[in-house]
Every structure is written in structure tokens, then in C-alpha cells.
Amino acid sequence: MSCLDKFHILEIENLSVVFHQYAKRTKKQELPVISNLNVSVHEGEIVAVVGSSGSGKSLLAHAILGLLPSNAEVKGRFDFLEEPLTEERMKAVRGNEIALVPQSVNYLDPLMKVGKQVRGTERSKHALKRQRELFLSYGLQEGTEDLYPFECSGGMSRRILLSTALMGNTRLLIADEPTPGMELAMAKKAMEDFRKFADAGNGVLLITHDIELALEVADRIAIFYAGTTVEEALVSDFQSEERLRHPYTKALWRAMPGNGFQVIPGNQPYVKDLPKGCVFGPRCPQFSKECEGEIPERVVRCGTVRCIKCSEEIVRK
């Protein structure tokens, strides 16, 4: 973003993900699940990727980490610590300098005690002490480290996964819906830890559907819709609707309980039925024929937007 001159922890440009699959056994089809996505995380920053279910948010996390299945075709540029994140480099930094807090608790190995999973290959007294400190901070009682995943509740498992991500020398934390199933106090504790982690000079990419939670902790919000970012804005822009740029972001703002709880009609399109041009077009009150053309990303007041109706008056503010 043009107003920020900070060291990049992560930078993604023009990310596209297409799944190749067969329908009716012989007919091959392509599903464009992510298109022309741009997002960056600077040093000391939490960037929240906010979108509804089915928008492709979790696929973004898996694309960054190189965890998509073999039928996925990934295009775009990934930089980590301002150097290209090649496939070979990803294998070296994944789980070390880049850590994932996954959405599913099934990432835990059912045949290994959770304490050993959190410590990984580290067998030092320091690693054991650090693991126990993390468990205690998340309300995991003494002895939890000797349990197997099936002996832990869903909320416990999420806290264990959080502890795993915070154990090492991580520079980038990718948190994919990290708090569902947690008590509110524990969820807020996790957000506080993400804030401390970022403030120490690291970066957090927080993937969530909970915009209110994101606004409490993040520095910037990337609004995700139908496989792409339609707007990226500073958290301070959400103080009023007038500061926001894209019609979908404004609709999300109006749908928040404190802003009237107004819901717009329609649904997010499925990847097989994406409209021409603007993906939000069929639900947008400002839609016109010109919105069916190419919708480039524009820089507007320390933010970005994909909307040709974003007025020049707003651009000059």
C-alpha cells in the first residue's frame, strides 16, 4: 500500500488458484477459486482477511504454505522477508519461520501425546518449560501434555494448536479461523498474544469471518469476496461508512450490530457461476454495464479497491 513504508514480512501479488477436475468422468473443467488476489503483511502488523464462508479464505492459507492438492494450479508471486518464496524455500521455513494455526483440530496427530507435538523436535529443558508456560497461559492444566488428542475437548485442541504455533522462532503466523469453540476469554487471550507477537516485529495474517473481532486487534483489513480482495483498508477507516471504498465493505459495515444490522439481499456467487467483471455486481446497487469489464485494483487513501465507481472525490481525500 502506498502510504506504508515498512519491511515486508509477506507480500502476495496477483495470486490465482484454479482447480482442475473431471465432471461426468471425461469432461475436464476448471474452477477458479482465487483470482488476482493481492495482500501484504508488514513488520509489526496484523492483517485480517475477512470474508464469508465459501469465499476462499482458507485456500489462501494453504496456497501460501504450499499445501494445496496436486490438481490445484497456483500462479502469482510470493515474497517472504522480501525474498522470493520458492517451493524449496517454503519447505525450509514451513513450521519454523512460518507457522500455521489451522482451522481444523484434525491437524493434531492422534497417535502422539500433545505435549510432544507442541515441542516438535526440540527436547531441551527450555522447550519443555516454554511449552508448559504456554499451556498454563491458555488454561491447560498440569498433565495436559501427557494427553492424546482424543482425550482433549475441541476448545483444548485449539489452544494446543495455538501453543504449537507460538513455540518456535516464527516470523509469520497464519491463523485460519483460530478461535471457534473457544470461550470468549480464551479467544481474546489468543488475540492479545497475536498482538504481542506482531508488536515484537513479526507479522500475523488472521483469516476470519468475524469482522468485529478483527477490528479489535488488526492494523489493516482485507475484504475477501468470491475469491479476491475487493478492498484493503486501515482499521481506522471502519470508524465511519464514508471512509470505506467498496460497496461490499460498506454493506458489511451496515450489517454490524452497532451500525443497524442491515443485510443486503442475494448471495455470494459460487465459483462455477462467477459474473463478468465485478464479482459483487449482481448484488451492487451501483451496478451498470461498464461493471462487466475489467476491474483493476486502485490505490485510494492508503488503501486499495476494485471498483470503477469509487469516485474521484474519494480518491483525492
VENCORQUI-V920858 format. One record per residue. RES is the residue in one letter. SS is DSSP state (A for helix, B for strand, O for the rest). D_CENTER is the distance of its C-alpha to the mean C-alpha in Angstrom with 2 decimals. Layout:
BEGIN
RES | SS | D_CENTER
RES | SS | D_CENTER
END
This chain:
BEGIN
M | O | 17.45
S | O | 21.23
C | O | 21.72
L | O | 19.86
D | O | 21.85
K | O | 20.00
F | O | 19.42
H | B | 16.30
I | B | 14.39
L | B | 12.18
E | B | 13.05
I | B | 12.30
E | B | 15.02
N | B | 15.99
L | B | 13.83
S | B | 15.47
V | B | 15.41
V | B | 18.59
F | B | 19.87
H | B | 23.64
Q | B | 25.50
Y | B | 28.97
A | B | 30.15
K | O | 33.62
R | O | 33.99
T | O | 35.02
K | B | 33.07
K | B | 30.02
Q | B | 27.14
E | B | 23.90
L | B | 20.70
P | B | 18.46
V | B | 15.04
I | B | 13.16
S | B | 15.41
N | B | 15.73
L | B | 12.13
N | B | 12.08
V | B | 9.66
S | B | 10.82
V | B | 10.66
H | B | 14.22
E | O | 16.28
G | O | 16.26
E | B | 13.13
I | B | 10.06
V | B | 7.71
A | B | 5.82
V | B | 4.24
V | B | 7.03
G | O | 9.05
S | O | 11.73
S | O | 12.31
G | O | 13.12
S | O | 11.18
G | O | 9.64
K | A | 5.92
S | A | 6.97
L | A | 9.20
L | A | 6.96
A | A | 6.45
H | A | 10.14
A | A | 11.20
I | A | 10.36
L | A | 12.22
G | O | 14.92
L | O | 14.85
L | O | 15.41
P | O | 18.95
S | O | 21.94
N | O | 22.20
A | B | 19.01
E | B | 19.79
V | B | 17.23
K | B | 18.19
G | B | 17.00
R | B | 17.02
F | B | 14.93
D | B | 16.21
F | B | 15.70
L | O | 17.95
E | O | 19.39
E | B | 20.73
P | B | 19.97
L | O | 17.78
T | O | 20.30
E | A | 20.39
E | A | 22.94
R | A | 21.09
M | A | 17.93
K | A | 20.30
A | A | 21.59
V | A | 18.50
R | B | 16.36
G | O | 16.93
N | O | 18.61
E | O | 17.10
I | B | 13.60
A | B | 12.82
L | B | 10.57
V | B | 10.59
P | O | 10.69
Q | O | 10.78
S | O | 14.41
V | A | 17.18
N | A | 19.04
Y | A | 17.66
L | O | 20.52
D | O | 23.78
P | O | 26.28
L | O | 29.20
M | O | 28.29
K | B | 28.58
V | A | 25.35
G | A | 26.69
K | A | 27.39
Q | A | 23.95
V | A | 22.40
R | A | 24.98
G | O | 24.63
T | O | 27.41
E | O | 28.21
R | O | 31.55
S | O | 32.62
K | A | 33.64
H | A | 31.01
A | A | 28.20
L | A | 29.87
K | A | 30.21
R | A | 26.57
Q | A | 25.45
R | A | 27.94
E | A | 26.88
L | A | 23.25
F | A | 24.55
L | A | 26.93
S | A | 24.41
Y | O | 22.43
G | O | 25.71
L | O | 26.20
Q | O | 29.96
E | O | 32.16
G | O | 32.60
T | A | 29.07
E | A | 28.68
D | A | 31.50
L | O | 29.95
Y | B | 28.58
P | A | 25.35
F | A | 27.53
E | A | 29.17
C | O | 26.01
S | O | 24.62
G | A | 21.09
G | A | 20.36
M | A | 22.03
S | A | 20.09
R | A | 16.71
R | A | 18.37
I | A | 19.73
L | A | 16.41
L | A | 15.27
S | A | 18.61
T | A | 18.22
A | A | 15.15
L | O | 17.12
M | O | 20.36
G | O | 20.49
N | O | 20.48
T | O | 16.74
R | O | 15.64
L | B | 11.89
L | B | 10.00
I | B | 6.77
A | B | 6.61
D | B | 5.92
E | O | 7.93
P | O | 10.20
T | O | 12.98
P | O | 14.57
G | O | 18.20
M | O | 18.51
E | O | 21.17
L | A | 20.21
A | A | 21.72
M | A | 19.76
A | A | 16.39
K | A | 17.46
K | A | 18.69
A | A | 15.34
M | A | 13.86
E | A | 17.03
D | A | 16.63
F | A | 13.20
R | A | 15.13
K | A | 18.05
F | A | 16.18
A | A | 14.86
D | A | 18.34
A | O | 19.94
G | O | 18.81
N | O | 15.59
G | B | 11.95
V | B | 8.79
L | B | 5.14
L | B | 4.38
I | B | 2.65
T | B | 6.23
H | O | 9.34
D | O | 11.30
I | A | 11.76
E | A | 14.70
L | A | 13.14
A | A | 10.51
L | A | 13.64
E | A | 15.47
V | A | 13.58
A | O | 11.42
D | O | 13.30
R | B | 11.61
I | B | 9.76
A | B | 8.56
I | B | 9.96
F | B | 9.24
Y | B | 12.50
A | O | 14.22
G | O | 12.24
T | B | 12.02
T | B | 11.13
V | B | 14.23
E | B | 13.93
E | B | 12.56
A | B | 14.51
L | B | 15.58
V | A | 15.36
S | A | 19.15
D | A | 19.22
F | A | 18.36
Q | A | 21.74
S | O | 23.41
E | A | 22.91
E | A | 25.05
R | A | 22.63
L | O | 19.96
R | O | 20.31
H | O | 19.14
P | A | 20.96
Y | A | 17.91
T | A | 16.39
K | A | 19.91
A | A | 20.15
L | A | 17.11
W | A | 18.86
R | A | 22.12
A | A | 20.73
M | O | 19.86
P | A | 22.78
G | A | 24.02
N | A | 24.27
G | O | 26.35
F | O | 24.13
Q | O | 24.92
V | O | 23.40
I | O | 23.70
P | O | 25.40
G | O | 24.10
N | O | 21.13
Q | O | 18.22
P | O | 19.95
Y | O | 19.64
V | A | 19.09
K | A | 22.86
D | A | 23.77
L | O | 21.79
P | O | 24.15
K | O | 25.57
G | O | 24.07
C | O | 21.75
V | O | 19.52
F | O | 20.01
G | A | 23.74
P | A | 25.25
R | A | 23.95
C | O | 24.54
P | O | 27.79
Q | O | 28.18
F | O | 28.05
S | O | 30.92
K | A | 32.08
E | A | 30.70
C | A | 27.12
E | A | 27.69
G | O | 27.80
E | O | 25.31
I | O | 22.70
P | O | 21.90
E | O | 19.26
R | B | 21.20
V | B | 20.93
V | B | 21.99
R | O | 22.54
C | O | 19.91
G | B | 17.35
T | B | 16.94
V | B | 17.75
R | O | 18.71
C | O | 21.82
I | O | 25.44
K | O | 26.66
C | O | 25.03
S | O | 28.44
E | A | 30.02
E | A | 30.90
I | A | 27.27
V | A | 26.78
R | A | 29.70
K | O | 28.57
END
